[in-house]
Amino acid sequence: RKDLEDRLTSLAQSAIEYQIQLVGLEDDLLERLANAPDDILSDAPLIEGLETTKKTAKEIEQAVEAGRVAQDEVKQARELYRPQAAEGAMLYFLLTKLCAIDHM
């Protein structure tokens, strides 16, 4: 089904975007930590950045988990069509072998 394939494609795309966003957050956090003063606790923007990164990472984790659940649903819906696909394949190969039978 076309809608299932579209959903699976959009899930894969969003998972990649989440990973890119997470890597960007990690890089930003590491840069801030590298340039932090001796007393890290006095650096308010660094602490705020840590909190924002933690919050965003949790949101991304929840979105990825929801994507996995949806992906499992798509896979289950695909499995419903497997018996028909097997029958169709059997009929196809049966018809291709039928021409080899001597009709007279």
N, C-alpha and C positions, 0 to 999 in steps of 0.2 A: 504494500500500500504506500502510496506517495506521501501521505501525511506522516506515517511512521518514519519514513526515511528523512523527511524534512526535520522532524523533531530530533532524530538522532544526530543529524548534521548540526543543528543549532546547539545541541548539548555539547558536542565535541568542540565547537567553536567557542562557546562560553567558557568551557573548562580551560582552553588554551589562554583565553583573555584573563581568566583568574590567575593562572600561573604567572603570566607576564606581570600582572599587577602586583602579585606577591613578591616577585623577584625585585621589582622596582622599589617596593617598600623596604625590603631587606637591605638593598644597596643604600638607600637614603639613610636608614638607621645606622648602618655601619659607618657611613661617612660622618654622620653627626657624632657618633661615639669616638671616631678617630680624631675629630677636631674639638672635642670637648675639653673644657678646662680641667684642672686638677681636681676640683671639687665638683663632681658630676651632679650631686643633688642640688646645687645652687643654680644649675642651668635649667630654667623653667621651660624653654622651647624644646629641649631634649626630652624632658619628662613628658611634656604634652605629645611630642612625637612618638614616644614609646607607647603611651596610652592609645593614641590613634592607630598605630600599627597593630597593637594587640586587638583592638576592636575590629579593625578591618580584616585581620587574619581570621578572627572567629566568624565573621560574616562570610568570608570566602569559603571557609571550611563547611559552613552550613549549606551554602549554595552548591558546593561540590558534592556533598552528601545527597542533597535533593536531586542533583543531576544523576548520581549513581542509581538512586531509586527509580527515577524516570527511565533510565537506560535499561534497568532490569525489566520494567514493564514493557518496554518496546521489544526486548528479546523474548519475553513470554508471548507477546502477540505474534511475533514472527514464528514461534514454534507451533502455533495453531495451524499454520499453513504447510508445515512439513509433510504431513501425510498426502496432501494433494500434490505437492511437488514430487514426491516419490512416485505416485501413480502416474503423473504426467511424464516423468522421465522413463518409467517402464513402458508406457504406451509409445513414446517416441522411438525407443530402441526396438520395440517389437515391430513397429511399422517399417523401420529401416531394414530389419532382417527379413521381412515378409517378401521382399523382392527376390531374395535368394532361393525361395521355394520353387521347385519345378512344378508349374501348373499343368503340365501335360506329360 
